[in-house]
Amino acid sequence: MQPVQLSLIPDPHPRPPAALDEQLPETAIAAAITLLAGVIAKTAAAEGMEVTGDE
């Protein structure tokens, strides 16, 4: 397998990003953001970085 420049790969979702988030329920978006924030905080803590509130 040879490496591929990512910008040459066709976009699987030709719709603008705003159209994609309008299709998801707000509760699903909120849950995803919460989970992502937790992963970021755990990674930062593991790297010895200080994690504070909303920045």
Buried (B, 14 or more C-beta within 10 A) or exposed (E): EEEEEEEEEEEEEEEEEEEEEEEEEEEEEEEEEEEEEEEEEEEEEEEEEEEEEEE
